[in-house]
Amino acid sequence: MRMQEKMDSHRSTVLYLNTLRRKFRIMHSTFRVSSIMWILFLLTLAFIALSACTHSMDQAAEPSQQAPESRAEVEIKQSWNGEYPVAQLAALPEKGYQKGTGYIDDPQTFIAVWSAFKPEDPVPDIVFHENLIIFVHNIQYYNHISIGKMILNNGVVEVIAMETLSARPIEDVVAMSMAVVSRAGVAGIKSREGVIQVAE
């Protein structure tokens, strides 16, 4: 009788231990699945954050896509062509006698230049707080020159001038062309040696 009770008690203990093992395995498996899902969730969040950061860096590295070039033809209000004495080239502002391109933004300089450029003609009346006079002239050979048009590109004026081609050396005079344009939006003028900054 006692032996039977011991055997029954042993079976109960074994059954109980087996039940605990099964519960532990289920809990362990559930915990492992939950942990894997949580890790996958964190990895997904990290990937999304990294993609957003990379997209922002790409946009910052390509400013030209956000700020395209602004090109527009500049209206020429008045223009003159003629000859200018070599002896008076040093009177041109911004060392224009060396660069072949420059601008005039004050009446005193314009009067002095005009007196050498068109001594027999009256000085044109220019409102300089609204306008600039841009000029081009020969720097190597004498060729008739005329400003055809100007393009304003992101604040810098590019002068497009028509010029005859010859090998006639410069002696007493150079050919020169001048044009009046609005100074609105003009920050510089393109020359052969770089950009000439326009004073505000």
C-alpha positions in Angstrom: 0.0 0.0 0.0 2.7 2.4 1.0 4.6 1.4 -2.1 1.6 2.3 -4.3 1.3 5.7 -2.6 5.0 6.4 -3.2 4.6 5.5 -6.8 1.5 7.7 -7.2 3.3 10.5 -5.5 6.3 10.1 -7.8 4.1 10.1 -10.9 2.4 13.3 -9.6 5.8 14.9 -9.1 7.0 13.9 -12.6 3.8 15.2 -14.1 4.1 18.5 -12.3 7.7 18.9 -13.3 6.8 18.1 -17.0 4.0 20.7 -16.8 6.5 23.3 -15.5 9.0 22.4 -18.2 6.3 22.9 -20.9 5.2 26.2 -19.4 8.8 27.4 -19.2 9.5 26.4 -22.8 6.4 28.3 -24.0 7.3 31.4 -21.9 10.9 31.2 -23.2 9.7 30.8 -26.8 7.2 33.7 -26.4 9.9 35.9 -24.8 12.3 35.1 -27.6 9.8 35.9 -30.3 8.9 39.2 -28.6 12.5 40.1 -28.3 13.1 39.5 -32.0 10.1 41.6 -32.9 11.2 44.4 -30.7 14.7 44.3 -32.2 13.2 44.4 -35.7 11.1 47.3 -34.8 14.1 49.3 -33.5 16.1 48.5 -36.6 13.2 49.7 -38.8 13.1 53.0 -36.9 16.8 53.4 -37.3 16.6 52.8 -41.0 13.9 55.4 -41.5 15.9 58.0 -39.5 19.0 57.3 -41.5 17.1 57.6 -44.8 15.6 60.9 -43.8 19.1 62.2 -42.7 20.7 61.1 -46.0 17.9 62.8 -48.0 18.4 66.1 -46.2 22.2 65.9 -46.8 21.6 65.2 -50.5 19.4 68.3 -50.8 22.0 70.4 -48.9 24.8 69.2 -51.2 22.9 70.2 -54.3 22.0 73.9 -53.9 21.9 74.4 -57.6 18.6 72.4 -57.7 17.1 74.8 -55.1 18.5 78.0 -56.6 18.5 77.8 -60.4 20.4 80.5 -62.3 18.6 83.7 -63.0 19.3 85.1 -66.5 17.7 88.1 -68.0 18.6 90.6 -70.8 19.4 94.1 -69.5 17.6 97.0 -71.2 20.0 99.4 -72.8 18.6 102.9 -72.3 21.2 104.9 -74.3 24.4 103.9 -76.0 27.3 105.7 -77.9 30.2 104.5 -80.0 33.4 106.4 -80.9 37.1 106.9 -80.3 38.8 107.6 -77.0 42.3 109.0 -76.7 45.0 106.6 -75.4 46.4 109.5 -73.4 43.1 109.7 -71.4 42.7 105.9 -70.7 44.1 106.2 -67.2 41.2 108.5 -66.3 38.7 105.6 -66.7 37.5 104.1 -63.4 38.3 100.7 -62.0 41.4 100.5 -64.1 39.2 100.0 -67.1 42.0 101.0 -69.4 43.7 97.7 -68.5 40.6 95.4 -68.3 38.9 96.8 -71.4 35.6 96.9 -69.4 34.3 99.0 -66.6 31.6 101.3 -65.3 30.9 104.9 -64.4 28.6 105.7 -61.5 29.1 109.4 -60.8 28.6 112.6 -62.8 32.1 114.0 -62.2 33.9 111.0 -63.8 31.4 110.9 -66.6 31.9 114.5 -67.5 35.7 114.0 -67.6 35.4 110.9 -69.8 32.7 112.4 -72.1 34.9 115.5 -72.7 37.6 113.2 -74.1 35.2 110.8 -75.8 32.8 113.3 -77.5 34.3 116.8 -76.9 32.0 118.5 -79.4 28.7 117.1 -78.0 26.9 118.2 -74.9 27.2 115.9 -71.9 24.1 113.7 -71.6 22.0 114.0 -68.5 22.2 110.7 -66.6 20.5 110.0 -63.2 23.3 108.1 -61.6 21.5 107.0 -58.4 19.3 104.9 -60.7 21.7 104.1 -63.6 25.2 103.0 -64.5 27.3 103.6 -67.6 29.1 100.4 -68.7 31.9 100.8 -71.2 34.1 98.5 -73.3 37.2 99.4 -75.5 40.1 97.8 -77.4 43.1 96.7 -75.4 45.4 95.2 -78.0 44.4 96.1 -81.6 42.2 98.9 -82.9 38.8 97.5 -84.0 35.4 99.2 -84.2 33.4 98.0 -81.2 29.7 98.2 -80.2 27.8 96.9 -77.3 25.2 94.6 -78.7 23.4 93.4 -75.6 23.9 92.6 -71.9 22.9 89.6 -69.8 22.3 89.8 -66.1 23.2 86.5 -64.5 22.7 86.3 -60.7 23.7 89.9 -60.3 26.6 89.9 -62.7 26.3 91.7 -66.1 27.9 90.0 -69.1 28.6 92.5 -71.9 28.2 91.1 -75.4 30.0 93.4 -77.8 30.5 93.2 -81.6 34.0 94.0 -82.7 35.7 94.0 -86.1 38.8 91.9 -86.5 42.1 93.4 -87.6 45.8 93.4 -86.7 46.0 97.2 -86.7 48.0 98.3 -83.7 46.7 100.8 -81.2 48.3 104.2 -81.6 46.7 107.4 -80.5 43.1 106.3 -80.0 41.0 103.2 -79.2 37.5 102.4 -80.2 35.1 102.5 -77.3 31.4 101.8 -76.7 29.3 103.0 -73.7 25.8 102.1 -72.6 23.4 103.3 -69.9 21.6 100.6 -67.9 19.6 100.5 -64.7 21.7 99.7 -61.7 18.9 97.7 -60.0 20.1 94.2 -59.3 23.6 94.8 -60.7 26.3 93.6 -58.2 29.2 93.1 -60.7 30.4 93.3 -64.3 32.2 90.5 -66.0 35.5 91.4 -67.5 38.4 89.4 -69.0 40.2 89.3 -65.6 37.2 88.4 -63.5 34.2 90.2 -62.0 34.4 94.0 -61.3 32.3 94.6 -58.1 29.8 97.5 -58.4 29.7 99.8 -55.4 26.3 100.2 -53.8 
